[in-house]
Amino acid sequence: MQKQSIRMFLNNKYMAYGAAGVFLLLSVLLGTSIGTVNVPIITIIKILGSKLLGLTTERMDPMFTNIVLDIRLPRVILSGLVGGALAIAGAAFQGLLRNPLADPYTLGVSSGASVGAVFILFLQISIPFLGSFTLPVVSIFFSLITIFSVLTFARKIERSMRMETIILTGIIFSSFLGAIISLLIALTGDELRQIISWLLGSVSMRGWAYIKMILPFFMIGSVILVLNAKELNAMSFGEERAQHLGVNVQKRKLIILISGSTLTGAAVAVSGTIGFVGLVIPHLARLLWGPDHRHLLPLSILLGGGFLIIADLISRTIISPTELPIGVITALIGAPVFAIILLQRKKTERGG
């Protein structure tokens, strides 16, 4: 009875968005406030109002201003963008492939993006006309190659391309690409620590430059996926039914795969490999609203952003002043949550 009441309360889309929005806002405020030096939330609001919006002329403590604007806020925003990108990509992949285990990590997309990023870090390459965007562009390119290779190989194995075959193929590719990354690390000298730290997942000391690096790809990829939400709804019932409803399945599949891979590649480029966000968050978003991708995708962005901000906060405070890799925190939180979700899902199916 209690679960039904909660579901009915959240089944109103305004309540669902309100709950997700409040969670994200609280995550941002807590992530900006808590650290080695705690900054009062009211001070954060005054600093933002003064420096960014010009709402007050009150003089702020320079130390607090520097901590908020130059250190914590860019880190929090970057965490939110990365979490949102991975979550919406995972939701799109799960809807397209009709499998709750599909996400950028299990499909090998994250591993492909990691190979591209490590390749750039290893060789210290900067493409002239791309400049600082070399890293995300190459990561996205490798993620696209990976997802299409996985699907092509899965089709070769089994023409019907069952979801189990696609997931298994993704795991195989992920393992192979992981071996390539290990080889590059073994060949690396001075950059070894930087690459290993990056691979474990981190948004530490990234600054506003990394936000500028991911933001265009985040905006483009997210908008395209949200615009294809109706088609995702149709395809989640099967390709044949989607075709009967007038959906150009092959075209939409291509658009969704490219958009999801773009979001994943850009996220991996700025933060390294972070697992479980794209796997767990879409499930939590479905608890808020259900399987309708018109609301599932935006809610995944809000929840994914808030979740990764909290995970980053834990990673830098739990054994302060030492920082844990954020990927470790997402795995420690995400794995048990996903196990609970699967158990509840199984109980529901048995009950039904």
N, C-alpha and C positions, 0 to 999 in steps of 0.2 A: 504493500500500500504506500509506504514511504517513497519507494523508488518510482512508482507511478506518479506520485505528486510532484517529485522533482522533475521527471520527464515532461509532465504537463506544463510545469512552470517554464522550463527551458524551451518547450516546443514552440513558444511564441518567438518569432525571429528577433524581435526587439530585445527580449530577455536574453536570448542566446548571444547576440552581438554585444549587449551590455555587459554580460558576465565576462566574455572574452576580452572586451575592451578594458574593463576595470582590472582584470588580471594583468594585461600588458602594461597599463599605466602604473600599477603598483610595482610591477617588476622593474620598470624604468626608474622609478623613484628610489626603490630600495637599492638597485644596482649602482645608482649614482651617489647615494647617501653613505652606504656602508663600505668601510675599508680600513686601512691602517689609521687614517684620520677620518673620523665620522663627520659628515656634513649634515646639519639639520635640514630636513625636507623643506621647511619654510625658507631657509637660506637659498636652497637650490631654486625654488620658485622665484624668489626675488632676483637672483642672478640671471636666470633665463629671461625674466620680464625686463630687466634692465639692459642686458647686453644684446639680446636678440630681438626684443619687441619694442624697446624704448619706452616701457610703461612707467618706469620710476627713475628718478635721478639720485636715489639714495646710494651713498658710497658703500661699496662692498669690500670685504676683506680680500686683498689681492691673493692670499694663499688659497682661500676657498674658491675664488674665481678661477684660478689656474687649475686647481684639482678638478673642478666641475667641467670647465670648457675644454681643457687641453688633455686631460687624462681619462676621466671616468665617462663623460658623456659620449665621446666618440667610440669608446670601447662598448658601451651599452648599446648604442645605435647599431654598430657593426654586428654585435651578437644578435640583435633583433632581426636584422636583415638576413643574416646567415640562417638563423632558425626558421624564419618565415619562408625563405627560398627552399630549404630542404623539406619543410613540411608540405608546402603546396605541390612540390614536385612528387613527393611520395603519395599524396592523395590522388594526383592525376595518374600516376603509374598504376596504383591499385585499382582505380576505376577503369582504366583502359584495358588492363590485363585481367580484370575480374579476379584478383587474388590478393588477400589481405597481407601476404608475405612479400609482395612486390614493393620495393623502395629503391632509391638510388644506390644503396650499399649492396643489397642482395642481387641486383641486376648487373653489378659490375661497373656502373656508371661512375661512381665515386672513385673506384680504383683506376679507371681510365683517365679521369681528370687528374688524379694524383700523379700518374706517370708523366702527363704533360707538364704539370707544375714542377715536379722534381727535375725533369729534363731541363727546364728553363733555369731553375736554381743551380743545377749542376754545371751547366755550361755558361751561366751568367749572360744569357742572350737578351738583347733588346732590339726588336724589329723597329727600324727607323720611323715609319709612318704610324706605328702603334704606340711607341713610347712606353708609358707606364701600364698601358692596357695589354702589353705583350703577354703577361702572365695569365690573366683571365681568358683571353682569346685562345691561346694555345691549349689551356685546360678544357675549354668548351669544345674545341676541335677534337681533342682526344676522347672526350666523353661521348661525342656524337659518333665517332668511329667505333667506340666500344659498344654502344647500344645497338647499332645497326649490325655489327659483327655478331653480337649475341643472338639477335633475331634471325639473321641469315643462317647461322650455325644450327639454331634450334629447328629451323624449317628443314634443313638438310637431314637432321636426325629423325624428325617426325613431321610429316607434311601438315598434319592437323594442328601442330604447334600447341599442344596442351600446356596449361600453365605450369605444371610440375616440370615439364621439359625446359621451359624458358628459365625458371628459377634455378634449376640445376645447371643449365648452361651458364647463367650469370655467375654462379658460385665458382664454376670451373675457370671462367675468364678472370674473375676476381683473384683467384689463387695464382694464376699465371702472371697477371700484372703485378701482383704482390712480389713475386719472385724477381721480376724485372726491377722493381723499386729497390729490393734488397741488393741486387747486383750493382745498381748505381750508387747506393750508399757505401758498398764495399770498395768502390773505386774512388770514393770521395775522400779528400784530405781535410782541409781547413773548414769546409762547409758542412762537415758531418753533423755537428751539434745542431746547427740551424735547420738542416733537413729533417733530422729525427724529431726535433721539437715541433716542427711544422706538421709532420705526419701524424703526431699524436693529437693534434687539434688544439689551436690556441687563437685567441684574439688579443693577446697581450701586446702592448706597445705598437699597435697598428696605426692609430691616428686617423685623421680626416681623409688622408690620401687614399686609404683602403676603402673608405665609404664611397668616395667618388669612383673607385675602381669597380665596385660591385653594383652600385645604384642603377646605372642604365640597363644592365642586363636583368636585374631584379624587376624593374618596372616593366620592361618589354615582355619578359617571360611570364610574369604574373598576369598582366593584362590579357595576353593572348590566351592563357589557360582559362581565365574567368570568362572570356568571350566565347570559349568553346565548351562551357559548362553544360549546356543543353545537349550537345552532341555526346559529351561524356556520359550523361544520363542515359541516352539512347543506347550507346555502345556497351554500357554495363549490363544490359540485358542480352547481349550477344550481337555479333556482326550482322547476321541475317535479319534480325528484327530491326536493327538500326537502318539497314538498307531499305526495308519496307517503309520506314518512316521518312525516307528521303534524304538520309545522311550519306554523303560521299565518304565512305568508311576509310578508304585508303588515304585520301587526302587529309582527313581529320587525324588519323593515326600518325601520319608523318608530322603534322603541325604540333600535335601534343607531345610526341617523342622529342622533337627538336626543342620545344619550349622547356620541357622538363629537364633535358640534358643541359640546356643553356643555363638554367637556374642552378643546377648541381655543379656544373663546371665553374661558374663564377663564385659560388659559395666555397668550394674546395680551394680555389685559387687564393682566397684571402684568409682562410681559417684552417686549412688542412682537412684531414679526413675526420668527420664527426658522425658516428653511427647512431642509430635508433631514433633520431628525430623524425626522419621521413617515414619510419615504420610505426611508431607509437602515436604521434600527435594526430594523424588522420583518424585513428580509432577513437581518440578522446573527442575529436570534433564531431564524429558520428553520434557519440553519446549525447552531445549538445543538441544536434539538429536532426541527424539521420543521414541517409545516403544521397540526398539531393545536392549535386555538385555546385549548383548556383549559390548555395550558402556554405557548403562544406569547404570549398576552396578558400574563400575569404576568412572563414573561421580558423582554418588550418594556419594561415599566415599569422593571425593574431595570437593563437595559442603557441605556435612554434616559436615565434619571436619572444614571447614572455618566458617560455620554458628554457630557451637557451640563455637568456639573460640571467635567470635564477641559477642555472647550472654553472655559468661563468662566475657568478657571485660566490657560490659554494667553493668552486675550484680555487679561488684566490683568497678565501678567508678561513677555510676549514683547518689548514695547518700553517696559517700566516706566520712569518712573511714568505714562506715557500709557496709556490703555486703548483697545483696539480694540473695536468693536461685536461682540458675541458671534455675531450672525448672519453676520458675515464669516468667522469661524473655522469655524462649522458648514458653510458653503458650501465653504470651502477644503478641509476634511477630507471632507465628505460627497460632493461631486461626483466626485472621483477614485475613492473607495470604491464609489460606486454604478456608475460606469463599469466598474470591475473586475468587480463582481458580474454586470452584464449580459453582459460578454464571457464570463465563465465559464459563465453560464447558456446562452448561445448555443452554446458549445463542447460542453456536456453534451447539448443537444438534437440537435446534429449527430452526436455520438458515439452517441446512442441511436437 
